[in-house]
Each structure stands twice: as structure tokens, then as C-alpha cells.
Amino acid sequence: LIHQMQNPVQKHLHTITMADIAHVGALTTVSKSDSVEKAIKILSENKILSAPVMDGNNCAGLLDMIDIAYFISKVSPDDISLNENMLRSLEIAGRAIALEEVGAILNESQRDPFVPVFLSNKASMAVDLFATGIHRVPLRDADDNLVGSLSQTDVVNYLEKHIVEGDMKHLANKTITELSLTPKTVFTANIGDSVLSAVNMLKDKGVSGIGIVDNDNKLVGNFSASDCVDLYQDQLPSLLSNMTEFLEKYSPKSMKPVVVKPDATFVEVIREMSTSHVHHVFVVDANNTPVSVVSITDVMKCIRDYVE
């Protein structure tokens, strides 16, 4: 705690509560007995990446797109069975997605364990949770009712407006290189690779997003767990599409990756995340080759660990 109070951002966030930066109001939920396919459609229609899972009146946990991406990777055919009987093996994977219940894949990724917090908790607590890789937490009121949620994005949107104030600007104006956010290994797929291989890379590397590069290793796009909302049963043949075909059809925005140079400041990265609604900002050199990637979790860790 002493370390946190030397940290101007955490010090500021300790003066406000979760209620000041959270979404309070109607919550989109899924049922524990819903099929994975139905859950994907609910997330897709509401343009959200995660939702509380209800078991009657109780919240059983949080389902997010990374759980779903990992599940799709698990039930998808491997290369051998694909070569033997492509459509048959995709049909089996499709049936698994249509029939498996949400309750069975809760926290498949181990990334969003269910951590309920209260509206009255200090906002600094959110950074501590989000720095561990949790993306969203459900919020309860004093009577223990589920009343809303708080995400990493909510914190970034708040900081985008306030991090340039007071002592916080010392952190805001440091470059990402000074803050050791670059260089860092960037996992990439080639534009000609299949969507299935990209989904498997997310799971194998334990990341929520990867870069897409051309044959000259220049960054041309990105693929993340949220792009998997279009991979429910009807669309499973898309797993065999190459990255360009799939992203141009389902997620054209992903073909315009958000990039910064290594001399970008911390506040510039936060601003890009907030205004472009992304969880990853790629760092590129003069040739547009990716040299690092700053995730929203990296931003939370940086805030948590910063000491003046």
C-alpha cells in the first residue's frame, strides 16, 4: 500500500470509487444452461466481449470471448482429421459449439476468474485486479445485488481524460520505451495463414490478440478473441479461410491495426486504446515491422507497478 501511495495514478484512483467509473444499469447476461452458440450470438448482438453467467438468481461466473476462442480451438479438428474429411470434422466441431452448455466452458481460458467487487470499493482496487489479466468484474451494491460491471476499458476511458492532471502527468508523459513496454515479443500470423491456425495460436501462446503480417513482415492487421464472434456453427467453414478473406468479410476494422512508434508516450497509447476501442496497440519500426505490442493488461500493470 505504501508503494501504491507513492504512485500518483493509484493515489488518485484511491480517492474515487468503482461507481464513479463503472457501467451501472441493465446487464446483459447469459444462462449457465445456454449453448455456447447461443452465448456467442448474445455477445455478438449486444456488441460485448463478456457477460455474467446466471444460474437461477445466482451469478456463477463470467464468460468472455477468450473462453470461447479457447473452446473453439479445443473442439476444432486438427490438421490430420481436416485433411481426411474436412466437412465432416467441421460438422462435429459445429455440433460441439451448438450443444455444449456455457457452464461447462466457464473460465476455459483461466483468464477471468469470477471476482465480484462492490460499487463502494476504491477504483485503485480495479487496477490491481486488471493487472493480473482479468478483463472485467461484475459489480454488486451494498445489498449484494448484481448491478453492473467494470472493465479494463472503463479504466482506460477514465484515465484518457484525467491522467494528464496533477502529478499523474509524470507517468502520462513518459515514453513506452522508458516504461519498458517495448521491445517485446509479438506473436504474428501471415495473411495467408488459416483462421484455425490463428485461433490455435491465441490458445497456445496464452494471448488475447496477435498481429497479422504480410510476406515482408510488415504489419497489415490484427486478430483477437473478439473476432471469434463470427465462428459459431453456421460459420465454422470460415476456420479454413485465410486471414485476409476472413477479416475483410467479418472484421474489416481489424485490417487497420492501431500502431504507435517506440517514442510514443504512455498517454498516447491510452488515447489510442480509448478512441479506437482496442485492447492492443502495436509498436512498429520505420518499416512498419512490429517490434512490440502493448495490451490493455500491460497498461494496468504499468500503472500498478509505477514508482516515481
C-alpha positions, 0 to 999 in steps of 0.5 A, a space after each residue: 500500500 505504501 508503494 501504491 501511495 507513492 504512485 500518483 495514478 493509484 493515489 488518485 484512483 484511491 480517492 474515487 470509487 468503482 461507481 464513479 467509473 463503472 457501467 451501472 444499469 441493465 446487464 446483459 447476461 447469459 444462462 449457465 444452461 445456454 449453448 455456447 452458440 447461443 452465448 456467442 450470438 448474445 455477445 455478438 448482438 449486444 456488441 460485448 466481449 463478456 457477460 455474467 453467467 446466471 444460474 437461477 438468481 445466482 451469478 456463477 461466473 463470467 464468460 468472455 470471448 477468450 473462453 470461447 476462442 479457447 473452446 473453439 480451438 479445443 473442439 476444432 479438428 486438427 490438421 490430420 482429421 481436416 485433411 481426411 474429411 474436412 466437412 465432416 470434422 467441421 460438422 462435429 466441431 459445429 455440433 460441439 459449439 451448438 450443444 455444449 452448455 456455457 457452464 461447462 466452458 466457464 473460465 476455459 481460458 483461466 483468464 477471468 476468474 469470477 471476482 465480484 467487487 462492490 460499487 463502494 470499493 476504491 477504483 485503485 482496487 480495479 487496477 490491481 485486479 486488471 493487472 493480473 489479466 482479468 478483463 472485467 468484474 461484475 459489480 454488486 451494491 451494498 445489498 449484494 445485488 448484481 448491478 453492473 460491471 467494470 472493465 479494463 476499458 472503463 479504466 482506460 476511458 477514465 484515465 484518457 481524460 484525467 491522467 494528464 492532471 496533477 502529478 499523474 502527468 509524470 507517468 502520462 508523459 513518459 515514453 513506452 520505451 522508458 516504461 519498458 513496454 517495448 521491445 517485446 515479443 509479438 506473436 504474428 500470423 501471415 495473411 495467408 495463414 488459416 483462421 484455425 491456425 490463428 485461433 490455435 495460436 491465441 490458445 497456445 501462446 496464452 494471448 488475447 490478440 496477435 498481429 497479422 503480417 504480410 510476406 515482408 513482415 510488415 504489419 497489415 492487421 490484427 486478430 483477437 478473441 473478439 473476432 471469434 464472434 463470427 465462428 459459431 456453427 453456421 460459420 465454422 467453414 470460415 476456420 479454413 479461410 485465410 486471414 485476409 478473406 476472413 477479416 475483410 468479410 467479418 472484421 474489416 476494422 481489424 485490417 487497420 491495426 492501431 500502431 504507435 512508434 517506440 517514442 510514443 508516450 504512455 498517454 498516447 497509447 491510452 488515447 489510442 486504446 480509448 478512441 479506437 476501442 482496442 485492447 492492443 496497440 502495436 509498436 512498429 519500426 520505420 518499416 512498419 515491422 512490429 517490434 512490440 505490442 502493448 495490451 490493455 493488461 500491460 497498461 494496468 500493470 504499468 500503472 500498478 507497478 509505477 514508482 516515481 
